[in-house]
């Protein structure tokens, strides 16, 4: 079995187990991860906008 497929299978099994044993914890973790990802994206775009604006 390919290593990538094995890792993907382990992650899927872990997330499935987590979903059935602690769905509220998985939801909270997903929400905080999505929020952090959005904050990082907005900071990156702000940095690019500031950089391009400073090139004038």
Backbone atoms as SQL, in Angstrom:
CREATE TABLE atoms (id INTEGER PRIMARY KEY, chain TEXT, resi INTEGER, resn TEXT, atom TEXT, x REAL, y REAL, z REAL);
INSERT INTO atoms VALUES
  (1, 'A', 1, 'UNK', 'N', 0.850, -1.178, 0.000),
  (2, 'A', 1, 'UNK', 'CA', 0.000, 0.000, 0.000),
  (3, 'A', 1, 'UNK', 'C', 0.892, 1.237, 0.000),
  (4, 'A', 2, 'UNK', 'N', 0.499, 2.213, -0.774),
  (5, 'A', 2, 'UNK', 'CA', 1.261, 3.438, -0.879),
  (6, 'A', 2, 'UNK', 'C', 1.230, 4.205, 0.448),
  (7, 'A', 3, 'UNK', 'N', 2.318, 4.859, 0.775),
  (8, 'A', 3, 'UNK', 'CA', 2.422, 5.577, 2.048),
  (9, 'A', 3, 'UNK', 'C', 1.395, 6.702, 2.144),
  (10, 'A', 4, 'UNK', 'N', 1.173, 7.431, 1.055),
  (11, 'A', 4, 'UNK', 'CA', 0.204, 8.525, 1.070),
  (12, 'A', 4, 'UNK', 'C', -1.204, 8.003, 1.327),
  (13, 'A', 5, 'UNK', 'N', -1.530, 6.871, 0.726),
  (14, 'A', 5, 'UNK', 'CA', -2.853, 6.285, 0.938),
  (15, 'A', 5, 'UNK', 'C', -3.007, 5.820, 2.376),
  (16, 'A', 6, 'UNK', 'N', -1.957, 5.269, 2.941),
  (17, 'A', 6, 'UNK', 'CA', -1.997, 4.804, 4.318),
  (18, 'A', 6, 'UNK', 'C', -2.184, 5.978, 5.286),
  (19, 'A', 7, 'UNK', 'N', -1.463, 7.053, 5.057),
  (20, 'A', 7, 'UNK', 'CA', -1.601, 8.244, 5.910),
  (21, 'A', 7, 'UNK', 'C', -3.003, 8.819, 5.786),
  (22, 'A', 8, 'UNK', 'N', -3.536, 8.908, 4.557),
  (23, 'A', 8, 'UNK', 'CA', -4.894, 9.414, 4.352),
  (24, 'A', 8, 'UNK', 'C', -5.913, 8.531, 5.066),
  (25, 'A', 9, 'UNK', 'N', -5.741, 7.217, 4.990),
  (26, 'A', 9, 'UNK', 'CA', -6.647, 6.298, 5.663),
  (27, 'A', 9, 'UNK', 'C', -6.599, 6.472, 7.176),
  (28, 'A', 10, 'UNK', 'N', -5.416, 6.624, 7.735),
  (29, 'A', 10, 'UNK', 'CA', -5.275, 6.832, 9.180),
  (30, 'A', 10, 'UNK', 'C', -5.949, 8.135, 9.606),
  (31, 'A', 11, 'UNK', 'N', -5.771, 9.199, 8.820),
  (32, 'A', 11, 'UNK', 'CA', -6.399, 10.483, 9.145),
  (33, 'A', 11, 'UNK', 'C', -7.919, 10.364, 9.089),
  (34, 'A', 12, 'UNK', 'N', -8.442, 9.702, 8.068),
  (35, 'A', 12, 'UNK', 'CA', -9.891, 9.538, 7.942),
  (36, 'A', 12, 'UNK', 'C', -10.456, 8.723, 9.099),
  (37, 'A', 13, 'UNK', 'N', -9.770, 7.647, 9.468),
  (38, 'A', 13, 'UNK', 'CA', -10.230, 6.828, 10.600),
  (39, 'A', 13, 'UNK', 'C', -10.178, 7.631, 11.892),
  (40, 'A', 14, 'UNK', 'N', -9.120, 8.415, 12.079),
  (41, 'A', 14, 'UNK', 'CA', -9.012, 9.231, 13.291),
  (42, 'A', 14, 'UNK', 'C', -10.124, 10.266, 13.361),
  (43, 'A', 15, 'UNK', 'N', -10.386, 10.961, 12.236),
  (44, 'A', 15, 'UNK', 'CA', -11.454, 11.965, 12.239),
  (45, 'A', 15, 'UNK', 'C', -12.823, 11.330, 12.444),
  (46, 'A', 16, 'UNK', 'N', -13.041, 10.155, 11.866),
  (47, 'A', 16, 'UNK', 'CA', -14.300, 9.453, 12.091),
  (48, 'A', 16, 'UNK', 'C', -14.478, 9.049, 13.541),
  (49, 'A', 17, 'UNK', 'N', -13.414, 8.526, 14.149),
  (50, 'A', 17, 'UNK', 'CA', -13.468, 8.162, 15.565),
  (51, 'A', 17, 'UNK', 'C', -13.746, 9.383, 16.429),
  (52, 'A', 18, 'UNK', 'N', -13.072, 10.497, 16.117),
  (53, 'A', 18, 'UNK', 'CA', -13.252, 11.728, 16.882),
  (54, 'A', 18, 'UNK', 'C', -14.677, 12.247, 16.722),
  (55, 'A', 19, 'UNK', 'N', -15.225, 12.139, 15.496),
  (56, 'A', 19, 'UNK', 'CA', -16.573, 12.630, 15.244),
  (57, 'A', 19, 'UNK', 'C', -17.605, 11.850, 16.070),
  (58, 'A', 20, 'UNK', 'N', -17.415, 10.548, 16.219),
  (59, 'A', 20, 'UNK', 'CA', -18.385, 9.751, 16.968),
  (60, 'A', 20, 'UNK', 'C', -18.173, 9.818, 18.472),
  (61, 'A', 21, 'UNK', 'N', -16.962, 10.075, 18.936),
  (62, 'A', 21, 'UNK', 'CA', -16.725, 10.092, 20.381),
  (63, 'A', 21, 'UNK', 'C', -16.873, 11.482, 20.988),
  (64, 'A', 22, 'UNK', 'N', -16.521, 12.538, 20.239),
  (65, 'A', 22, 'UNK', 'CA', -16.597, 13.907, 20.771),
  (66, 'A', 22, 'UNK', 'C', -16.933, 14.891, 19.651),
  (67, 'A', 23, 'UNK', 'N', -18.184, 14.879, 19.181),
  (68, 'A', 23, 'UNK', 'CA', -18.525, 15.753, 18.058),
  (69, 'A', 23, 'UNK', 'C', -18.424, 17.239, 18.390),
  (70, 'A', 24, 'UNK', 'N', -18.709, 17.617, 19.631),
  (71, 'A', 24, 'UNK', 'CA', -18.612, 19.032, 20.009),
  (72, 'A', 24, 'UNK', 'C', -17.154, 19.490, 19.995),
  (73, 'A', 25, 'UNK', 'N', -16.251, 18.648, 20.444),
  (74, 'A', 25, 'UNK', 'CA', -14.836, 18.996, 20.420),
  (75, 'A', 25, 'UNK', 'C', -14.311, 19.130, 19.007),
  (76, 'A', 26, 'UNK', 'N', -14.740, 18.240, 18.107),
  (77, 'A', 26, 'UNK', 'CA', -14.340, 18.333, 16.704),
  (78, 'A', 26, 'UNK', 'C', -14.882, 19.602, 16.072),
  (79, 'A', 27, 'UNK', 'N', -16.125, 19.961, 16.383),
  (80, 'A', 27, 'UNK', 'CA', -16.722, 21.176, 15.837),
  (81, 'A', 27, 'UNK', 'C', -15.986, 22.414, 16.337),
  (82, 'A', 28, 'UNK', 'N', -15.657, 22.452, 17.616),
  (83, 'A', 28, 'UNK', 'CA', -14.920, 23.600, 18.163),
  (84, 'A', 28, 'UNK', 'C', -13.540, 23.730, 17.528),
  (85, 'A', 29, 'UNK', 'N', -12.856, 22.608, 17.374),
  (86, 'A', 29, 'UNK', 'CA', -11.531, 22.624, 16.763),
  (87, 'A', 29, 'UNK', 'C', -11.599, 23.069, 15.310),
  (88, 'A', 30, 'UNK', 'N', -12.596, 22.578, 14.590),
  (89, 'A', 30, 'UNK', 'CA', -12.765, 22.970, 13.183),
  (90, 'A', 30, 'UNK', 'C', -13.065, 24.451, 13.065),
  (91, 'A', 31, 'UNK', 'N', -13.903, 24.960, 13.958),
  (92, 'A', 31, 'UNK', 'CA', -14.258, 26.377, 13.912),
  (93, 'A', 31, 'UNK', 'C', -13.040, 27.256, 14.196),
  (94, 'A', 32, 'UNK', 'N', -12.252, 26.892, 15.186),
  (95, 'A', 32, 'UNK', 'CA', -11.076, 27.701, 15.520),
  (96, 'A', 32, 'UNK', 'C', -10.014, 27.599, 14.422),
  (97, 'A', 33, 'UNK', 'N', -9.880, 26.435, 13.803),
  (98, 'A', 33, 'UNK', 'CA', -8.910, 26.285, 12.712),
  (99, 'A', 33, 'UNK', 'C', -9.330, 27.111, 11.501),
  (100, 'A', 34, 'UNK', 'N', -10.612, 27.110, 11.194),
  (101, 'A', 34, 'UNK', 'CA', -11.095, 27.899, 10.060),
  (102, 'A', 34, 'UNK', 'C', -10.922, 29.392, 10.333),
  (103, 'A', 35, 'UNK', 'N', -11.188, 29.803, 11.551),
  (104, 'A', 35, 'UNK', 'CA', -11.029, 31.211, 11.914),
  (105, 'A', 35, 'UNK', 'C', -9.568, 31.633, 11.826),
  (106, 'A', 36, 'UNK', 'N', -8.682, 30.791, 12.305),
  (107, 'A', 36, 'UNK', 'CA', -7.252, 31.100, 12.228),
  (108, 'A', 36, 'UNK', 'C', -6.774, 31.136, 10.782),
  (109, 'A', 37, 'UNK', 'N', -7.277, 30.227, 9.972),
  (110, 'A', 37, 'UNK', 'CA', -6.917, 30.225, 8.555),
  (111, 'A', 37, 'UNK', 'C', -7.385, 31.478, 7.847),
  (112, 'A', 38, 'UNK', 'N', -8.590, 31.936, 8.172),
  (113, 'A', 38, 'UNK', 'CA', -9.113, 33.156, 7.556),
  (114, 'A', 38, 'UNK', 'C', -8.291, 34.367, 8.003),
  (115, 'A', 39, 'UNK', 'N', -7.946, 34.433, 9.278),
  (116, 'A', 39, 'UNK', 'CA', -7.120, 35.536, 9.769),
  (117, 'A', 39, 'UNK', 'C', -5.761, 35.559, 9.077),
  (118, 'A', 40, 'UNK', 'N', -5.158, 34.406, 8.892),
  (119, 'A', 40, 'UNK', 'CA', -3.872, 34.318, 8.203),
  (120, 'A', 40, 'UNK', 'C', -3.996, 34.770, 6.754),
  (121, 'A', 41, 'UNK', 'N', -5.080, 34.394, 6.093),
  (122, 'A', 41, 'UNK', 'CA', -5.302, 34.798, 4.700),
  (123, 'A', 41, 'UNK', 'C', -5.474, 36.302, 4.584),
  (124, 'A', 42, 'UNK', 'N', -6.252, 36.900, 5.473),
  (125, 'A', 42, 'UNK', 'CA', -6.451, 38.345, 5.403),
  (126, 'A', 42, 'UNK', 'C', -5.158, 39.092, 5.707),
  (127, 'A', 43, 'UNK', 'N', -4.340, 38.586, 6.623),
  (128, 'A', 43, 'UNK', 'CA', -3.053, 39.215, 6.901),
  (129, 'A', 43, 'UNK', 'C', -2.123, 39.124, 5.701),
  (130, 'A', 44, 'UNK', 'N', -2.143, 37.990, 5.018),
  (131, 'A', 44, 'UNK', 'CA', -1.286, 37.821, 3.841),
  (132, 'A', 44, 'UNK', 'C', -1.696, 38.793, 2.737),
  (133, 'A', 45, 'UNK', 'N', -2.987, 38.902, 2.465),
  (134, 'A', 45, 'UNK', 'CA', -3.439, 39.822, 1.424),
  (135, 'A', 45, 'UNK', 'C', -3.188, 41.274, 1.821),
  (136, 'A', 46, 'UNK', 'N', -3.333, 41.603, 3.089),
  (137, 'A', 46, 'UNK', 'CA', -3.023, 42.970, 3.539),
  (138, 'A', 46, 'UNK', 'C', -1.546, 43.275, 3.334),
  (139, 'A', 47, 'UNK', 'N', -0.701, 42.300, 3.607),
  (140, 'A', 47, 'UNK', 'CA', 0.732, 42.483, 3.387),
  (141, 'A', 47, 'UNK', 'C', 1.063, 42.693, 1.922),
  (142, 'A', 48, 'UNK', 'N', 0.416, 41.930, 1.043),
  (143, 'A', 48, 'UNK', 'CA', 0.646, 42.096, -0.396),
  (144, 'A', 48, 'UNK', 'C', 0.150, 43.458, -0.851),
  (145, 'A', 49, 'UNK', 'N', -1.001, 43.885, -0.394),
  (146, 'A', 49, 'UNK', 'CA', -1.545, 45.192, -0.761),
  (147, 'A', 49, 'UNK', 'C', -0.622, 46.302, -0.270),
  (148, 'A', 50, 'UNK', 'N', -0.134, 46.211, 0.953),
  (149, 'A', 50, 'UNK', 'CA', 0.792, 47.213, 1.477),
  (150, 'A', 50, 'UNK', 'C', 2.088, 47.242, 0.673),
  (151, 'A', 51, 'UNK', 'N', 2.593, 46.062, 0.302),
  (152, 'A', 51, 'UNK', 'CA', 3.832, 45.978, -0.473),
  (153, 'A', 51, 'UNK', 'C', 3.660, 46.614, -1.837),
  (154, 'A', 52, 'UNK', 'N', 2.571, 46.284, -2.518),
  (155, 'A', 52, 'UNK', 'CA', 2.330, 46.850, -3.852),
  (156, 'A', 52, 'UNK', 'C', 2.082, 48.352, -3.743),
  (157, 'A', 53, 'UNK', 'N', 1.391, 48.779, -2.711),
  (158, 'A', 53, 'UNK', 'CA', 1.134, 50.207, -2.515),
  (159, 'A', 53, 'UNK', 'C', 2.404, 50.978, -2.227),
  (160, 'A', 54, 'UNK', 'N', 3.378, 50.350, -1.582),
  (161, 'A', 54, 'UNK', 'CA', 4.631, 51.015, -1.247),
  (162, 'A', 54, 'UNK', 'C', 5.556, 51.114, -2.448),
  (163, 'A', 55, 'UNK', 'N', 5.261, 50.438, -3.531),
  (164, 'A', 55, 'UNK', 'CA', 6.124, 50.454, -4.704),
  (165, 'A', 55, 'UNK', 'C', 5.940, 51.716, -5.563),
  (166, 'A', 56, 'UNK', 'N', 4.964, 52.536, -5.233),
  (167, 'A', 56, 'UNK', 'CA', 4.746, 53.783, -6.011),
  (168, 'A', 56, 'UNK', 'C', 5.868, 54.750, -5.842);
